[in-house]
């Protein structure tokens, strides 16, 4: 598990949108790929503040395998630079000094953990567990109403992950379980993730189609040989649940699959036509989110045209360079 500098920026931008306070839960200890000096400078730059903190006094990461002998800041110290939230760490053992031991793949969530946390950071855990659906249900159960989940997981295959996800896997789960908000991004890079530029694409199944707002909930293709993560920010509402199972778009009863010019094609849906359809209702709700994009308008890079125009459902919105010495 880890927080590269590109992800650290996104966390700070979510904090800028709405401060991270209360009870913070990290799923596993996170290797923050920043030195104390780099972390302090990043927080100051993103939040526009000056910190009266000596980087030499910040806690170093002596727990995670990825930080061994590298002089990196601990995840707890990173969050303390900008948040007054109380830090906790959950893992299936005390492997890296977790203070809460619980297997996220369990079918039952301990009562003392339910509805407890205001901000949950899950950094590449679901792609490394055998039952990610059970783990996701537990993550939503431990999040209190109004709380947020910040997640990043693999959507491209690698030897060291069990699972590579579809963007819609997250979007549909939070839709059918009536979350207040869910924003899903594709992040892609070409070399080593800690030192590479990440290119971000916003997954938006609700879009204009021939001048009319339509919903098309199927994932599209993108270059699978590029490394990739799904970045997910989800906010729990008063009506949110955890146990509803989404059905993939092409297999839903109301999805029309018909012949168009000799080929079978799934037709987009009218988001205003089905008041009780949880996917359409959620897509409308998520599209009205006040949450700003994770990248800023000026952060666009000069990408090859084939990397810019994948499909209307996945829109390139900007790039973030890594922080390296």
C-alpha positions as CSV (number, residue, x, y, z in Angstrom):
1,X,0.0,0.0,0.0
2,X,1.2,3.5,-0.7
3,X,0.7,7.1,-1.4
4,X,2.8,8.4,-4.3
5,X,3.3,12.1,-4.5
6,X,0.6,12.3,-7.3
7,X,-1.9,10.7,-4.9
8,X,-0.8,12.9,-2.0
9,X,-1.8,16.0,-4.1
10,X,-5.2,14.5,-4.7
11,X,-5.7,13.9,-0.9
12,X,-4.7,17.5,-0.2
13,X,-7.1,18.8,-2.9
14,X,-10.0,16.8,-1.3
15,X,-9.0,18.3,2.1
16,X,-9.1,21.8,0.4
17,X,-12.6,21.0,-0.8
18,X,-13.7,19.8,2.6
19,X,-11.3,19.5,5.6
20,X,-10.3,16.0,6.8
21,X,-11.2,15.9,10.4
22,X,-12.6,13.5,13.0
23,X,-11.5,9.9,12.8
24,X,-9.1,8.9,10.0
25,X,-8.6,5.3,9.0
26,X,-5.8,4.0,6.8
27,X,-6.2,0.5,5.4
28,X,-2.8,-0.8,6.1
29,X,0.2,1.5,6.8
30,X,0.7,3.7,3.7
31,X,4.2,4.2,2.3
32,X,4.2,8.0,1.6
33,X,6.7,8.5,-1.2
34,X,7.9,11.9,0.1
35,X,10.7,12.9,2.5
36,X,9.6,15.2,5.4
37,X,11.0,18.2,3.5
38,X,9.1,17.3,0.3
39,X,5.9,16.6,2.3
40,X,6.0,20.0,4.0
41,X,6.7,21.8,0.8
42,X,3.8,20.0,-1.0
43,X,1.3,20.8,1.8
44,X,2.3,24.5,1.7
45,X,2.1,24.7,-2.1
46,X,-1.3,22.9,-2.4
47,X,-3.0,24.6,0.6
48,X,-1.4,28.0,0.2
49,X,-0.1,28.1,3.8
50,X,3.1,28.3,5.7
51,X,3.8,25.6,8.2
52,X,5.7,26.3,11.4
53,X,7.2,22.8,11.4
54,X,10.8,21.6,11.3
55,X,10.9,18.7,8.8
56,X,13.7,17.2,10.9
57,X,11.3,16.7,13.7
58,X,8.7,14.8,11.7
59,X,8.2,11.1,12.2
60,X,9.9,8.8,9.7
61,X,8.4,5.7,8.3
62,X,10.0,2.7,10.0
63,X,7.0,0.4,9.6
64,X,6.4,-0.2,5.9
65,X,8.4,-2.4,3.7
66,X,8.4,0.2,0.9
67,X,10.0,2.9,3.0
68,X,12.9,0.8,4.4
69,X,16.0,3.0,4.8
70,X,14.7,5.7,2.5
71,X,14.1,8.5,5.0
72,X,10.4,8.9,4.0
73,X,7.8,10.6,6.1
74,X,5.3,8.3,7.9
75,X,1.7,8.3,6.8
76,X,0.6,9.5,10.3
77,X,3.0,12.4,10.2
78,X,2.0,13.3,6.6
79,X,-1.7,13.7,7.7
80,X,-0.7,15.6,10.8
81,X,0.8,18.3,8.6
82,X,-2.7,19.5,7.5
83,X,-5.3,17.6,9.5
84,X,-6.3,17.3,13.1
85,X,-8.0,13.9,12.5
86,X,-7.2,11.1,14.8
87,X,-5.1,8.5,12.9
88,X,-5.9,4.8,13.0
89,X,-4.6,1.9,10.9
90,X,-6.5,-1.3,10.1
91,X,-4.9,-4.5,8.8
92,X,-5.5,-8.2,8.8
93,X,-2.6,-8.6,11.3
94,X,-0.3,-6.3,13.2
95,X,2.1,-6.8,10.3
96,X,3.1,-3.1,10.1
97,X,2.0,-1.9,13.5
98,X,-1.7,-1.5,12.8
99,X,-3.7,-0.6,15.8
100,X,-6.9,-2.3,14.5
101,X,-6.7,-5.9,13.5
102,X,-9.5,-7.1,11.2
103,X,-9.8,-9.1,8.0
104,X,-11.7,-6.9,5.5
105,X,-12.8,-10.1,3.7
106,X,-14.9,-11.2,6.7
107,X,-18.6,-11.5,6.4
108,X,-19.3,-9.7,9.7
109,X,-18.1,-6.2,10.6
110,X,-17.4,-5.7,14.4
111,X,-20.0,-3.4,15.9
112,X,-17.3,-1.2,17.4
113,X,-16.0,-0.4,13.9
114,X,-19.4,0.3,12.2
115,X,-20.1,3.9,11.3
116,X,-17.0,5.0,13.1
117,X,-14.7,6.8,10.6
118,X,-14.9,10.2,8.8
119,X,-12.2,9.6,6.2
120,X,-11.0,6.2,5.0
121,X,-7.8,5.9,2.9
122,X,-7.6,2.7,0.9
123,X,-4.5,2.6,-1.2
124,X,-4.2,-0.5,-3.4
125,X,-5.7,-2.9,-0.9
126,X,-8.7,-4.2,-2.9
127,X,-6.5,-5.3,-5.8
128,X,-4.5,-7.5,-3.3
129,X,-7.2,-9.3,-1.4
130,X,-9.1,-12.4,-2.5
131,X,-12.6,-11.1,-1.9
132,X,-12.6,-7.4,-2.9
133,X,-16.4,-7.2,-2.9
134,X,-16.6,-8.2,0.8
135,X,-13.7,-5.8,1.6
136,X,-15.6,-2.9,-0.1
137,X,-18.7,-3.7,1.8
138,X,-16.8,-3.6,5.0
139,X,-15.1,-0.3,4.0
140,X,-18.5,1.3,3.5
141,X,-19.8,-0.1,6.8
142,X,-17.0,1.4,8.9
143,X,-17.5,4.8,7.2
144,X,-20.0,7.1,9.0
145,X,-22.8,9.1,7.3
146,X,-21.1,12.1,5.7
147,X,-17.8,10.3,5.7
148,X,-15.6,9.8,2.7
149,X,-13.6,7.0,1.1
150,X,-10.5,7.8,-0.9
151,X,-9.4,4.8,-2.9
152,X,-6.9,3.9,-5.6
153,X,-6.6,0.4,-7.1
154,X,-5.2,-1.2,-10.2
155,X,-7.2,-1.3,-13.4
156,X,-4.3,-2.8,-15.4
157,X,-2.8,-6.3,-14.8
158,X,0.5,-6.7,-13.0
159,X,2.1,-9.9,-11.5
160,X,1.7,-8.5,-7.9
161,X,-2.0,-7.9,-7.9
162,X,-4.9,-10.4,-7.6
163,X,-7.5,-8.2,-9.4
164,X,-7.6,-5.4,-11.9
165,X,-10.8,-3.5,-11.8
166,X,-13.2,-1.8,-14.2
167,X,-14.0,1.8,-13.5
168,X,-17.7,0.9,-13.5
169,X,-17.1,-1.6,-10.7
170,X,-16.7,1.2,-8.2
171,X,-19.2,3.6,-9.9
172,X,-22.0,1.0,-10.0
173,X,-21.5,-0.2,-6.5
174,X,-21.7,3.3,-5.0
175,X,-24.7,4.1,-7.4
176,X,-26.8,1.1,-6.4
177,X,-26.0,1.7,-2.7
178,X,-27.2,5.3,-2.9
179,X,-24.0,7.1,-2.0
180,X,-24.3,10.9,-1.9
181,X,-21.4,11.3,-4.3
182,X,-18.9,9.2,-6.2
183,X,-16.3,10.5,-8.6
184,X,-14.2,8.0,-10.5
185,X,-11.0,8.7,-12.5
186,X,-8.6,6.6,-14.6
187,X,-5.0,7.5,-13.9
188,X,-2.4,6.2,-16.4
189,X,1.4,6.3,-16.6
190,X,4.2,4.6,-18.6
191,X,7.1,3.8,-16.4
192,X,7.7,3.6,-12.6
193,X,4.6,4.9,-10.8
194,X,6.5,6.9,-8.1
195,X,8.5,8.9,-10.6
196,X,6.2,9.1,-13.7
197,X,3.7,11.7,-14.9
198,X,0.2,10.5,-14.2
199,X,-2.5,11.3,-16.8
200,X,-6.1,11.6,-15.4
201,X,-9.4,10.8,-17.1
202,X,-12.8,11.4,-15.6
203,X,-15.2,8.5,-15.9
204,X,-18.6,10.1,-16.8
205,X,-21.3,7.7,-18.0
206,X,-23.8,10.5,-18.1
207,X,-23.1,12.7,-21.1
208,X,-24.6,14.5,-24.1
209,X,-25.5,12.1,-26.9
210,X,-26.7,13.8,-30.1
211,X,-27.4,17.0,-28.1
212,X,-29.5,15.1,-25.5
213,X,-28.3,14.0,-22.0
214,X,-28.0,10.2,-22.0
215,X,-26.6,7.5,-19.7
216,X,-24.3,4.9,-21.0
217,X,-22.9,2.8,-18.1
218,X,-20.5,0.5,-19.9
219,X,-16.8,0.9,-19.5
220,X,-14.9,1.7,-22.6
221,X,-11.5,0.5,-23.8
222,X,-8.2,2.2,-23.1
223,X,-4.6,1.2,-23.7
224,X,-4.1,-1.8,-21.3
225,X,-0.3,-1.8,-21.7
226,X,-0.1,1.6,-19.8
227,X,0.0,1.2,-16.0
228,X,-3.3,2.4,-14.6
229,X,-5.3,3.0,-11.3
230,X,-8.9,3.8,-10.6
231,X,-9.0,6.8,-8.3
232,X,-12.3,6.9,-6.4
233,X,-13.7,9.5,-4.0
234,X,-17.0,8.4,-2.5
235,X,-19.2,10.2,0.1
236,X,-21.7,8.3,2.3
237,X,-25.2,9.7,2.6
238,X,-28.0,9.2,5.1
239,X,-29.7,6.7,2.7
240,X,-26.6,4.8,1.8
241,X,-26.4,1.1,2.2
242,X,-23.6,-1.5,1.8
243,X,-25.1,-4.8,0.8
244,X,-26.7,-4.1,-2.6
245,X,-24.9,-5.8,-5.6
246,X,-24.7,-3.9,-8.8
247,X,-25.5,-5.5,-12.2
248,X,-23.2,-4.7,-15.1
249,X,-24.9,-2.4,-17.6
250,X,-25.2,-4.8,-20.5
251,X,-27.0,-7.4,-18.3
252,X,-29.6,-5.1,-16.7
253,X,-33.2,-5.8,-17.6
254,X,-33.9,-2.3,-19.0
255,X,-30.8,-2.2,-21.2
256,X,-31.7,-2.3,-24.9
257,X,-29.4,-4.4,-27.1
258,X,-30.5,-4.0,-30.7
259,X,-29.3,-4.3,-34.3
260,X,-27.8,-1.0,-35.7
261,X,-26.4,-1.1,-39.2
262,X,-26.1,-4.9,-39.0
263,X,-24.3,-5.0,-35.6
264,X,-25.7,-5.4,-32.1
265,X,-25.4,-2.3,-30.1
266,X,-26.3,-1.3,-26.5
267,X,-28.4,1.9,-26.6
268,X,-27.9,4.7,-24.1
269,X,-30.7,5.5,-21.7
270,X,-32.7,8.6,-20.8
271,X,-31.7,9.5,-17.2
272,X,-35.1,11.2,-16.7
273,X,-37.2,8.3,-17.9
274,X,-36.9,5.9,-14.9
275,X,-37.4,7.6,-11.5
276,X,-36.8,4.4,-9.6
277,X,-33.7,3.3,-11.5
278,X,-30.9,3.6,-8.9
279,X,-28.1,3.8,-11.6
280,X,-29.8,6.7,-13.4
281,X,-30.7,8.6,-10.2
282,X,-27.1,8.2,-8.9
283,X,-25.6,9.3,-12.2
284,X,-27.7,12.5,-12.1
285,X,-26.7,13.1,-8.5
286,X,-23.0,12.5,-9.1
287,X,-23.0,14.8,-12.1
288,X,-24.3,17.6,-9.9
289,X,-21.4,17.2,-7.4
290,X,-19.8,20.4,-6.2
291,X,-16.5,18.5,-5.9
292,X,-13.9,20.0,-8.3
293,X,-12.0,17.8,-10.7
294,X,-8.9,16.3,-9.1
295,X,-6.6,18.1,-11.6
296,X,-6.6,21.8,-12.4
297,X,-7.4,23.3,-15.8
298,X,-3.8,24.4,-16.4
299,X,-2.4,20.9,-15.7
300,X,-2.9,19.5,-19.1
301,X,0.0,17.9,-20.9
302,X,0.8,17.4,-24.6
303,X,-0.4,13.8,-25.0
304,X,-0.4,11.8,-28.2
305,X,-3.9,12.1,-29.7
306,X,-4.6,8.4,-29.2
307,X,-4.1,9.0,-25.4
308,X,-6.6,11.9,-25.4
309,X,-9.6,10.6,-27.2
310,X,-10.4,7.2,-25.8
311,X,-14.2,7.6,-25.7
312,X,-16.8,10.2,-24.5
313,X,-17.2,8.3,-21.2
314,X,-13.6,8.8,-20.3
315,X,-12.5,12.4,-20.7
316,X,-8.9,13.5,-20.3
317,X,-8.8,16.3,-17.7
318,X,-5.1,16.8,-16.9
319,X,-1.7,15.4,-15.7
320,X,0.3,15.5,-12.5
321,X,4.1,15.2,-12.5
322,X,5.8,13.2,-9.8
323,X,7.9,15.0,-7.1
324,X,11.5,13.7,-7.4
325,X,14.7,15.1,-6.1
